[in-house]
Amino acid sequence: MRGQKLGAGLIAQSQSALPPFVLHRPTSLGEAVALTRQHPEAVIAAGCSDLVAQFREGLEPEVLISVQRIKELRAISNEDGLLRIGSLVSHAEGSRSPEILSTVPALAAAWGSIATVRIRYRGTLGGNLLARRYRYEMPVILSALGAQMQFQGGDIAALPVSSLWDRDPGNVGILTAVTVGTPSLLWFGYERSMRPLSTVSLAVRKNPQAGLTVTAVCGSEYRQPFVLSHTAEATAITELDPAFVGEVLAAQLPDEAGDYSGSIDYRRHLVGVLCRRLLADATGNQRKG
């Protein structure tokens, strides 16, 4: 934001007001990694839909590294129970990917429901995650699936998507892909009918020893996502009680999940309803509320 000279208040600056910066456009991952090591302060550009917003918010990069020409970052594969999605995959591409549709079709459906048509064709998976904005939906969707972010050229090799707001990840280098383990995944769904107040993604997995684990992630326009979890002594999804599990999950929301848009009591009630709806779909039980 910039102040007007006549004291009329703040206005959003235009990206055309940016000072000059150095632009690098590598064509390989190795070249991009080398550039990030040479310029650790550089800003990484992918689809640029969020980057333009950051420019208007005051971001003034000295070095910009565009990874748009790196073809390997657009790859999607499913091998040995590991779904791997390149960081440059756009929302539109992810929603119609044959690999995702055949592995986790509900992920493709959820992915295709977010944002607007223009943003879906321009915005990328990596940009959506690393923008670290509460209102973006892919962190909510992927956290319930236990997705991992894969990096090259930085201080760390991998991070759970659910850890985006735990701390500033620091120098991560290049986000190359997001991976989702699928062998234990029994069901996944996403509820965004109450957005912006609350969205809920929910996954049911079979435990290695016994029982099922239900993981729900509650998102909001105004608060960071919260990961909720419940382990049930069940052998099949149909044995889960949607009302009971939904109540247990919603009760885990911390008090700070409440805000001016909804008290914590209201938000817990709302998340309980959304979890119950998702679990009713998962178990085949008739929805109630």
Rosetta silent file (secondary structure, phi, psi, omega in degrees, C-alpha in Angstrom):
SEQUENCE: MRGQKLGAGLIAQSQSALPPFVLHRPTSLGEAVALTRQHPEAVIAAGCSDLVAQFREGLEPEVLISVQRIKELRAISNEDGLLRIGSLVSHAEGSRSPEILSTVPALAAAWGSIATVRIRYRGTLGGNLLARRYRYEMPVILSALGAQMQFQGGDIAALPVSSLWDRDPGNVGILTAVTVGTPSLLWFGYERSMRPLSTVSLAVRKNPQAGLTVTAVCGSEYRQPFVLSHTAEATAITELDPAFVGEVLAAQLPDEAGDYSGSIDYRRHLVGVLCRRLLADATGNQRKG
SCORE:     score description
SCORE:     0.000 S_00000001
   1 L     0.000  147.761  178.583    0.000    0.000    0.000 S_00000001
   2 E  -129.172  145.902  177.572    1.154    3.575   -0.669 S_00000001
   3 E   -85.459  140.320  176.900    0.002    6.871    0.859 S_00000001
   4 L   -76.406  149.411 -175.336   -1.343    9.580   -1.437 S_00000001
   5 L   -65.244  -30.510 -176.739    0.539   12.881   -1.399 S_00000001
   6 L   -89.132    9.761  176.309   -2.524   14.914   -0.509 S_00000001
   7 L    73.566   26.926 -177.323   -3.248   12.806    2.533 S_00000001
   8 L   -86.405    5.157  177.589   -6.363   11.187    1.069 S_00000001
   9 L   115.251 -164.757 -176.801   -5.499    7.763    2.490 S_00000001
  10 E  -100.129  143.432  174.780   -3.967    4.547    1.250 S_00000001
  11 E  -130.278  150.477  177.626   -4.215    3.136   -2.232 S_00000001
  12 L   -76.284  127.683 -178.995   -3.119   -0.229   -3.624 S_00000001
  13 L   -73.982  157.723  177.307   -0.081    0.207   -5.779 S_00000001
  14 L   -93.054  150.983  176.792    0.056   -1.142   -9.311 S_00000001
  15 H   -63.561  -18.274  178.273    2.604   -3.716  -10.412 S_00000001
  16 H   -70.896  -12.557  179.161    3.651   -1.129  -13.019 S_00000001
  17 H   -89.366    2.807 -178.698    5.140    0.898  -10.147 S_00000001
  18 L   -63.957  140.517  171.398    7.693   -1.800   -9.353 S_00000001
  19 L   -71.361  161.668 -179.050   11.346   -0.794   -9.362 S_00000001
  20 L   -58.612  146.576  176.220   13.575   -2.715  -11.829 S_00000001
  21 L  -142.445  162.601  179.016   14.521   -6.282  -10.896 S_00000001
  22 E   -89.511  129.676 -179.435   16.633   -9.089  -12.381 S_00000001
  23 E  -110.953  126.861  173.791   14.607  -11.856  -14.048 S_00000001
  24 E  -114.010  139.405 -178.961   15.914  -15.405  -14.496 S_00000001
  25 L  -130.194   74.441 -178.618   13.994  -17.978  -16.563 S_00000001
  26 L   -65.776  153.438  179.525   15.677  -21.387  -16.086 S_00000001
  27 L  -111.594    0.311  177.677   14.630  -24.317  -18.272 S_00000001
  28 L  -138.838  156.850  179.360   15.762  -27.132  -15.965 S_00000001
  29 H   -65.253  -38.812  178.489   15.388  -27.932  -12.295 S_00000001
  30 H   -59.757  -42.537  178.930   19.142  -28.073  -11.849 S_00000001
  31 H   -65.441  -39.862  179.916   19.528  -24.575  -13.246 S_00000001
  32 H   -65.837  -41.810  178.889   16.737  -23.277  -11.008 S_00000001
  33 H   -62.193  -43.076  178.601   18.272  -24.852   -7.901 S_00000001
  34 H   -60.717  -39.065 -179.994   21.649  -23.295   -8.724 S_00000001
  35 H   -68.057  -38.519  179.133   20.004  -19.891   -9.075 S_00000001
  36 H   -67.861  -31.402  177.059   18.237  -20.151   -5.712 S_00000001
  37 H   -73.164  -32.648  178.256   21.540  -21.015   -4.054 S_00000001
  38 H   -75.361  -32.650 -178.514   23.161  -18.052   -5.757 S_00000001
  39 L  -129.014   74.937 -176.667   20.257  -15.756   -4.851 S_00000001
  40 L   -61.831  -19.167  179.909   18.667  -17.058   -1.611 S_00000001
  41 L   -88.530   -0.887 -174.749   16.594  -13.871   -1.362 S_00000001
  42 L   -64.640  150.510  174.197   15.030  -14.388   -4.802 S_00000001
  43 E   -95.110  132.539  179.488   11.276  -14.565   -5.289 S_00000001
  44 E   -92.473  131.559 -179.286   10.048  -17.671   -7.130 S_00000001
  45 E  -113.900  131.317  177.199    7.393  -17.104   -9.787 S_00000001
  46 L  -117.883 -102.361  178.385    5.055  -19.829  -11.053 S_00000001
  47 L   -76.792  -23.253  174.293    1.574  -18.966  -12.370 S_00000001
  48 L    76.246    2.754  179.020    1.930  -15.439  -10.935 S_00000001
  49 H   -64.865  -38.809  176.636   -1.758  -15.009  -10.062 S_00000001
  50 H   -82.060  -30.575 -177.511   -0.864  -14.517   -6.382 S_00000001
  51 H   -61.807  -38.730  177.645    2.437  -12.799   -7.135 S_00000001
  52 H   -61.344  -39.494  176.760    0.649   -9.876   -8.776 S_00000001
  53 H   -63.234  -39.165  178.772   -1.387   -9.482   -5.601 S_00000001
  54 H   -65.512  -36.613  175.826    1.829   -9.465   -3.573 S_00000001
  55 H   -59.789  -43.470 -179.213    3.230   -6.719   -5.796 S_00000001
  56 H   -69.490  -20.514  177.579    0.174   -4.609   -5.065 S_00000001
  57 L   -88.426   -2.998  175.045    0.680   -5.292   -1.369 S_00000001
  58 L   117.842   -1.415  178.874    4.197   -3.880   -1.502 S_00000001
  59 L   -65.254  129.214  179.187    6.510   -6.736   -2.506 S_00000001
  60 L  -131.185   87.082 -177.100    9.523   -5.362   -4.395 S_00000001
  61 L   -72.612  147.282  172.015   11.841   -8.209   -5.464 S_00000001
  62 L   -92.237  -31.602  178.073   15.407   -7.593   -6.485 S_00000001
  63 E  -133.221  131.760  178.921   15.685  -11.002   -8.165 S_00000001
  64 E  -123.406  128.198  178.642   12.815  -12.991   -9.661 S_00000001
  65 E  -112.873  111.367  177.765   13.192  -16.614  -10.768 S_00000001
  66 E   -89.502  124.710 -179.119   10.439  -17.826  -13.078 S_00000001
  67 L  -102.040   13.081 -174.482   10.095  -21.621  -13.106 S_00000001
  68 L   -61.664  -25.085 -175.970    7.382  -21.686  -15.777 S_00000001
  69 L   -90.488    1.967 -177.317    9.678  -23.274  -18.394 S_00000001
  70 L   -89.570  100.549 -172.643   10.660  -26.290  -16.262 S_00000001
  71 H   -64.043  -33.067 -176.105    8.611  -29.120  -17.785 S_00000001
  72 H   -67.057  -17.717  177.747    9.401  -31.686  -15.090 S_00000001
  73 H   -80.579   -2.424  179.211    7.510  -29.573  -12.551 S_00000001
  74 H  -102.989    2.233 -174.326    4.302  -30.198  -14.519 S_00000001
  75 L   -78.796  146.322  173.413    4.434  -34.002  -14.264 S_00000001
  76 E  -129.046  130.380 -179.154    1.824  -36.117  -12.469 S_00000001
  77 E  -142.757  160.323  175.670    2.466  -39.782  -11.682 S_00000001
  78 E  -139.086  101.126 -176.921    1.115  -42.605   -9.550 S_00000001
  79 E  -131.507  132.443  176.568    3.670  -45.294   -8.774 S_00000001
  80 L    52.512   40.748  176.395    3.771  -47.852   -5.955 S_00000001
  81 L    76.640   15.131  179.180    0.892  -46.185   -4.112 S_00000001
  82 E  -121.634  111.197  176.106    2.429  -42.696   -4.189 S_00000001
  83 E   -83.628  121.846 -177.988    0.572  -39.988   -6.093 S_00000001
  84 E  -118.501  123.136 -175.606    3.069  -37.298   -7.123 S_00000001
  85 E  -119.670  119.627 -179.342    1.813  -33.942   -8.414 S_00000001
  86 E   -62.966  147.374 -174.616    4.263  -31.412   -9.859 S_00000001
  87 L   -67.570  -20.152 -179.940    4.249  -27.958   -8.297 S_00000001
  88 L   -90.769    1.443  177.723    3.533  -26.256  -11.656 S_00000001
  89 L   -64.678  127.695  178.945    0.323  -28.203  -12.256 S_00000001
  90 E   -77.981  165.248  178.801   -2.508  -25.697  -12.602 S_00000001
  91 H   -61.009  -40.553  179.777   -5.814  -26.099  -10.815 S_00000001
  92 H   -64.906  -42.573  179.664   -7.537  -26.886  -14.113 S_00000001
  93 H   -65.240  -41.026  179.949   -4.931  -29.512  -15.036 S_00000001
  94 H   -65.073  -35.785 -176.195   -5.137  -31.147  -11.621 S_00000001
  95 H   -72.719  -17.529 -179.556   -8.913  -31.360  -11.719 S_00000001
  96 L  -122.050   13.881  179.917   -8.901  -33.341  -14.975 S_00000001
  97 L   -65.965  127.896  177.593   -5.691  -35.354  -14.619 S_00000001
  98 H   -59.968  -36.662 -179.582   -6.243  -39.046  -15.546 S_00000001
  99 H   -65.021  -41.254 -179.791   -3.776  -40.106  -12.831 S_00000001
 100 H   -74.860  -41.140 -179.775   -5.665  -38.202  -10.128 S_00000001
 101 H   -61.582  -33.551 -178.352   -9.118  -39.147  -11.446 S_00000001
 102 H   -86.316  -14.188 -176.441   -8.209  -42.832  -11.367 S_00000001
 103 H  -106.028  -56.201  178.356   -6.557  -42.678   -7.933 S_00000001
 104 L  -132.458   76.473 -175.711   -8.376  -40.089   -5.797 S_00000001
 105 H   -57.945  -31.729  179.212  -11.293  -38.835   -7.915 S_00000001
 106 H   -67.350  -27.828  174.481  -12.669  -36.775   -5.029 S_00000001
 107 H   -66.104  -44.432  177.522   -9.397  -34.819   -4.976 S_00000001
 108 H   -60.766  -42.446 -179.928   -9.886  -33.920   -8.645 S_00000001
 109 H   -63.960  -43.908  179.178  -13.483  -32.896   -7.932 S_00000001
 110 H   -64.778  -42.077 -178.553  -12.460  -30.723   -4.970 S_00000001
 111 H   -62.474  -37.872 -178.732   -9.624  -29.175   -6.926 S_00000001
 112 L   -76.587   -5.627 -177.581  -11.947  -28.225   -9.764 S_00000001
 113 L   -96.137   -8.834 -172.464  -14.347  -26.454   -7.413 S_00000001
 114 L   -88.655  161.861  171.462  -11.997  -23.783   -6.076 S_00000001
 115 L    58.620 -153.736  178.281  -11.342  -20.206   -7.218 S_00000001
 116 L  -115.920  168.080 -179.486  -12.619  -18.834  -10.548 S_00000001
 117 H   -57.158  -44.996 -178.284  -12.224  -20.148  -14.090 S_00000001
 118 H   -61.050  -45.874 -178.656   -9.489  -17.619  -14.857 S_00000001
 119 H   -69.412  -36.016  179.981   -7.496  -18.473  -11.732 S_00000001
 120 H   -61.576  -32.036  179.869   -7.980  -22.222  -12.216 S_00000001
 121 H   -85.385  -15.981 -177.507   -6.267  -22.011  -15.587 S_00000001
 122 H  -110.025  -42.123 -176.416   -3.460  -19.763  -14.350 S_00000001
 123 L   -68.523  148.708 -177.205   -2.869  -20.536  -10.673 S_00000001
 124 E  -116.351  161.639  178.186   -0.582  -23.426   -9.742 S_00000001
 125 H   -58.979  -48.896 -177.890   -0.436  -25.931   -6.919 S_00000001
 126 H   -62.519  -42.201  179.497    2.901  -24.614   -5.664 S_00000001
 127 H   -64.885  -39.172 -179.843    1.825  -20.994   -5.741 S_00000001
 128 H   -63.595  -39.835 -179.061   -1.395  -21.767   -3.881 S_00000001
 129 H   -74.482  -52.323 -171.453    0.487  -23.532   -1.094 S_00000001
 130 H   -76.922   -9.005  171.634    3.511  -21.305   -0.634 S_00000001
 131 L   -66.096  -26.408  177.211    1.452  -18.098   -0.684 S_00000001
 132 L    54.404   46.969  176.511    0.405  -19.242    2.811 S_00000001
 133 L  -103.142  134.197 -177.444   -2.910  -17.391    2.658 S_00000001
 134 L   -58.781  -35.647 -172.856   -5.703  -18.600    4.913 S_00000001
 135 L   -76.538  -11.655 -179.987   -8.351  -18.147    2.212 S_00000001
 136 L   -78.285  143.421 -167.452   -6.636  -20.483   -0.271 S_00000001
 137 L   -97.682  -20.410 -177.307   -8.168  -23.943   -0.299 S_00000001
 138 H   -64.003  -34.744  174.899   -5.473  -26.383   -1.448 S_00000001
 139 H   -60.351  -37.064  178.797   -3.730  -26.425    1.967 S_00000001
 140 H   -67.579  -46.538 -177.816   -7.054  -27.468    3.528 S_00000001
 141 H   -62.730  -48.342 -173.342   -7.730  -30.109    0.863 S_00000001
 142 H   -78.074  -27.109  179.766   -4.248  -31.623    0.872 S_00000001
 143 H   -63.997  -38.514  179.117   -3.657  -31.529    4.636 S_00000001
 144 H   -64.613  -28.477  179.324   -6.485  -34.000    5.238 S_00000001
 145 L   -83.652   -0.101 -178.750   -4.803  -36.343    2.751 S_00000001
 146 L    67.637   30.994 -175.474   -1.517  -36.171    4.679 S_00000001
 147 L   -67.906  149.033  178.950    0.228  -34.660    1.660 S_00000001
 148 E  -117.785  135.802  173.888    3.949  -33.889    1.741 S_00000001
 149 E   -89.616  132.659 -179.301    5.709  -31.016   -0.044 S_00000001
 150 E  -107.339  132.671 -175.979    8.978  -31.999   -1.742 S_00000001
 151 E  -125.131  156.920  171.059   11.808  -29.459   -2.104 S_00000001
 152 E  -138.462  139.544  173.759   15.203  -29.186   -3.762 S_00000001
 153 E    91.830    2.306 -179.050   17.992  -26.696   -3.200 S_00000001
 154 L  -118.083 -157.268 -176.712   17.019  -25.469    0.257 S_00000001
 155 L   -83.466  -15.925 -177.008   17.477  -26.350    3.905 S_00000001
 156 L  -134.573  154.279 -179.313   14.841  -29.099    3.950 S_00000001
 157 L   -97.319  -28.867 -176.972   13.799  -31.917    1.636 S_00000001
 158 E  -155.329  150.663  175.823   10.157  -32.357    2.667 S_00000001
 159 E  -146.403  142.586  172.704    7.445  -30.820    4.822 S_00000001
 160 E   -66.426  142.190  175.862    3.846  -31.816    5.530 S_00000001
 161 H   -58.606  -34.727 -178.400    1.354  -29.462    3.912 S_00000001
 162 H   -65.366  -11.991 -178.154   -0.319  -29.243    7.324 S_00000001
 163 H   -94.675    6.702 -175.303    2.819  -27.584    8.749 S_00000001
 164 L   -54.118  -35.528 -175.899    2.622  -24.491    6.519 S_00000001
 165 L  -104.297    5.196  178.060    1.572  -22.276    9.420 S_00000001
 166 L   -68.446  -38.220 -179.100    3.588  -23.928   12.179 S_00000001
 167 L  -164.581  163.612  173.696    6.595  -21.783   11.387 S_00000001
 168 L   -68.528  120.911 -176.053    8.199  -19.852    8.563 S_00000001
 169 L   -66.041  -11.645  178.276    9.739  -22.621    6.437 S_00000001
 170 L    71.675 -144.622 -178.047   12.739  -20.390    5.682 S_00000001
 171 L   -81.067  100.459 -177.720   14.932  -21.196    2.700 S_00000001
 172 L  -101.333   -6.246 -178.343   13.137  -24.100    1.040 S_00000001
 173 E    73.978 -128.431 -177.769   14.627  -23.727   -2.445 S_00000001
 174 E  -108.715  125.795  171.553   12.274  -25.007   -5.156 S_00000001
 175 E   -75.683  114.657 -175.180    9.009  -26.760   -4.387 S_00000001
 176 E   -93.936  -36.062 -175.114    9.113  -29.614   -6.897 S_00000001
 177 E  -165.423  167.877  170.696    6.019  -31.673   -6.087 S_00000001
 178 E  -121.668  134.199 -177.821    3.391  -32.710   -3.590 S_00000001
 179 E  -117.566  145.210  178.611    3.011  -36.402   -2.751 S_00000001
 180 E  -132.712  121.653  174.871    0.049  -38.316   -1.349 S_00000001
 181 E   -77.151  131.166 -173.189    0.238  -41.904   -0.110 S_00000001
 182 L  -113.967  -16.250 -175.306   -2.840  -43.805   -1.302 S_00000001
 183 L   -57.024  -37.816 -176.850   -2.717  -47.507   -0.201 S_00000001
 184 L   -91.613   -3.967 -176.284   -4.364  -46.883    3.187 S_00000001
 185 E   -76.471  121.615 -179.814   -6.787  -44.224    1.938 S_00000001
 186 E  -100.106  -33.768 -176.325  -10.386  -45.456    2.087 S_00000001
 187 E  -160.789  148.322  175.935  -12.355  -42.260    1.472 S_00000001
 188 E  -146.321  143.345  176.514  -11.919  -38.535    0.909 S_00000001
 189 E  -154.678  162.770 -177.790  -14.336  -35.644    0.588 S_00000001
 190 E  -138.384  130.946  178.983  -14.486  -31.849    0.695 S_00000001
 191 E  -117.097  117.378  179.411  -17.275  -29.574    1.922 S_00000001
 192 L  -126.631   17.926 -176.569  -17.154  -25.887    0.921 S_00000001
 193 L   -67.614  -20.523 -179.956  -20.855  -25.031    1.014 S_00000001
 194 L  -106.500   17.654  174.769  -20.331  -22.765    4.047 S_00000001
 195 L   -68.966  138.487   15.366  -17.349  -20.905    2.674 S_00000001
 196 L   -91.310   -4.660 -177.199  -16.043  -18.351    3.640 S_00000001
 197 L   -63.135  -44.324 -177.941  -17.042  -19.138    7.242 S_00000001
 198 L  -161.468  140.550  169.518  -15.776  -22.695    7.145 S_00000001
 199 E  -126.444  151.982  179.542  -14.625  -25.430    4.815 S_00000001
 200 E  -138.011  126.918  168.347  -13.860  -29.005    5.816 S_00000001
 201 E  -108.398  145.363 -173.842  -11.843  -31.697    4.067 S_00000001
 202 E  -144.020  132.816  178.927  -12.016  -35.187    5.485 S_00000001
 203 E  -128.310  144.127  175.266  -10.120  -38.417    4.870 S_00000001
 204 E  -117.574  125.415  179.856  -10.565  -41.902    6.290 S_00000001
 205 E  -124.304  149.876  174.421   -7.545  -44.197    6.389 S_00000001
 206 E   -86.262  131.033  179.983   -7.008  -47.764    7.512 S_00000001
 207 L   -77.079  151.786 -179.174   -4.403  -48.074   10.247 S_00000001
 208 L   -58.621  -38.348 -177.710   -1.469  -50.508    9.806 S_00000001
 209 L   -90.782  -65.123 -178.366   -2.437  -52.515   12.884 S_00000001
 210 L  -162.410  156.194  176.397   -6.163  -52.051   13.456 S_00000001
 211 L    88.378  174.108  179.538   -8.882  -49.435   13.342 S_00000001
 212 E  -123.531  144.548  175.199   -9.592  -46.422   11.172 S_00000001
 213 E  -113.427  126.404  176.688   -8.338  -42.856   11.489 S_00000001
 214 E  -103.214  121.257  178.257  -10.558  -39.964   10.442 S_00000001
 215 E  -115.228  123.836  177.172   -8.662  -36.759    9.709 S_00000001
 216 E  -120.562  143.049  176.720  -10.578  -33.537    9.153 S_00000001
 217 E  -122.965  122.670 -178.383   -9.119  -30.121    8.347 S_00000001
 218 E   -98.402  121.687  178.787  -11.179  -27.039    9.092 S_00000001
 219 E  -113.993  165.721 -179.367  -10.431  -23.993    6.953 S_00000001
 220 L  -159.547  157.620  173.890  -11.691  -20.412    6.949 S_00000001
 221 L   -64.543  -24.282 -164.261  -11.120  -17.123    5.153 S_00000001
 222 L  -117.044   -7.838 -178.514   -9.972  -15.622    8.424 S_00000001
 223 L  -136.971  152.824  177.144   -8.082  -18.267   10.405 S_00000001
 224 L   -63.407  154.249  178.195   -5.367  -20.791    9.654 S_00000001
 225 L   -64.765  148.629  177.291   -6.561  -24.369    9.024 S_00000001
 226 E  -118.678  131.486  179.849   -6.908  -26.662   12.021 S_00000001
 227 E   -93.720  125.723 -179.351   -6.199  -30.403   11.784 S_00000001
 228 E  -119.240  144.165 -175.346   -8.634  -32.612   13.713 S_00000001
 229 E  -146.541  145.877  176.907   -8.272  -36.369   14.138 S_00000001
 230 E  -145.627  130.965  176.202  -10.128  -39.341   15.597 S_00000001
 231 E  -105.317  126.731 -176.912   -9.146  -43.020   15.674 S_00000001
 232 E  -114.533  145.606  175.505  -12.019  -45.487   15.812 S_00000001
 233 L   -83.500   75.024 -178.026  -12.032  -49.192   16.628 S_00000001
 234 L  -134.475  154.395  178.410  -13.706  -50.079   13.363 S_00000001
 235 L  -107.025  -12.500 -179.640  -12.857  -52.404   10.499 S_00000001
 236 L  -146.295  152.425 -179.579  -14.989  -50.707    7.837 S_00000001
 237 H   -58.243  -36.036 -177.012  -16.201  -47.176    7.112 S_00000001
 238 H   -62.925  -15.457  178.655  -19.810  -48.306    7.473 S_00000001
 239 H   -83.607  -10.722 -179.479  -19.176  -48.928   11.162 S_00000001
 240 L   -74.862  142.698  176.089  -18.459  -45.251   11.828 S_00000001
 241 L   -97.929  105.745 -175.716  -21.173  -43.161   13.471 S_00000001
 242 H   -55.229  -42.363 -177.915  -21.215  -39.840   11.561 S_00000001
 243 H   -65.883  -45.724 -178.679  -22.899  -37.891   14.362 S_00000001
 244 H   -66.195  -48.723 -178.003  -20.554  -39.144   17.091 S_00000001
 245 H   -65.394  -39.659  177.933  -17.332  -38.765   15.063 S_00000001
 246 H   -60.261  -40.618  178.686  -18.391  -35.339   13.798 S_00000001
 247 H   -67.042  -41.208  179.421  -18.977  -34.174   17.366 S_00000001
 248 H   -63.328  -42.996 -179.926  -15.623  -35.550   18.538 S_00000001
 249 H   -64.905  -48.399 -176.950  -13.776  -33.818   15.695 S_00000001
 250 H   -62.723  -32.998 -178.912  -15.519  -30.460   16.148 S_00000001
 251 H   -65.540  -19.059 -178.858  -14.821  -30.465   19.888 S_00000001
 252 L   -79.275  -11.234  179.150  -11.084  -30.398   19.118 S_00000001
 253 L   -61.446  127.724  178.974  -11.251  -26.902   17.609 S_00000001
 254 L   -72.072  161.681 -178.272   -9.278  -24.556   19.890 S_00000001
 255 H   -58.815  -31.561 -177.917  -10.900  -21.410   21.249 S_00000001
 256 H   -70.106   -5.236  175.015   -8.824  -19.244   18.899 S_00000001
 257 H   -71.959  -16.646  176.457  -10.773  -20.715   15.972 S_00000001
 258 L   -81.241  151.292  179.003  -13.569  -18.307   16.889 S_00000001
 259 E  -157.390 -169.743 -176.198  -13.536  -14.763   15.512 S_00000001
 260 L   -63.670  -22.137 -178.788  -15.767  -11.817   14.628 S_00000001
 261 L   -85.225  -11.409 -179.905  -17.402  -13.843   11.854 S_00000001
 262 E  -179.264  129.547  178.863  -18.462  -16.606   14.226 S_00000001
 263 L   -65.194  166.118 -179.828  -18.006  -17.472   17.882 S_00000001
 264 H   -65.071  -34.536  177.718  -16.147  -20.628   18.802 S_00000001
 265 H   -64.042  -43.470  179.268  -19.424  -22.282   19.790 S_00000001
 266 H   -66.148  -41.501 -177.761  -20.925  -21.491   16.399 S_00000001
 267 H   -67.271  -38.577  175.910  -17.808  -22.605   14.540 S_00000001
 268 H   -63.514  -41.162  177.619  -17.682  -25.906   16.418 S_00000001
 269 H   -61.886  -45.838 -177.533  -21.343  -26.466   15.629 S_00000001
 270 H   -63.967  -45.348  179.443  -20.788  -25.656   11.957 S_00000001
 271 H   -64.168  -37.369  177.009  -17.714  -27.896   11.638 S_00000001
 272 H   -61.292  -41.112  178.509  -19.613  -30.698   13.371 S_00000001
 273 H   -64.675  -45.310 -179.053  -22.404  -30.411   10.806 S_00000001
 274 H   -65.549  -41.446  177.058  -19.991  -30.418    7.864 S_00000001
 275 H   -63.253  -39.990  179.811  -18.054  -33.391    9.235 S_00000001
 276 H   -63.909  -39.892  178.062  -21.303  -35.249    9.794 S_00000001
 277 H   -62.344  -45.581 -179.527  -22.364  -34.585    6.198 S_00000001
 278 H   -63.953  -44.182 -178.983  -19.079  -35.868    4.827 S_00000001
 279 H   -68.725  -30.410  175.269  -19.127  -38.965    7.019 S_00000001
 280 H   -64.503  -40.164  175.419  -22.725  -39.651    6.046 S_00000001
 281 H   -65.066  -40.156 -177.923  -21.576  -39.693    2.412 S_00000001
 282 H   -66.665  -39.282 -175.578  -18.620  -41.906    3.336 S_00000001
 283 H   -90.683  -13.031 -177.314  -20.686  -44.428    5.259 S_00000001
 284 L    82.940    9.335  177.837  -23.753  -44.359    3.041 S_00000001
 285 L   -81.312  153.703 -179.623  -25.946  -43.211    5.911 S_00000001
 286 L   -70.101  136.715  178.670  -28.746  -40.750    5.276 S_00000001
 287 L   -66.551  142.223  173.114  -27.778  -37.162    6.025 S_00000001
 288 L  -132.273   98.398 -178.942  -29.389  -35.513    9.046 S_00000001
 289 L    92.646    0.000    0.000  -28.683  -31.785    9.116 S_00000001
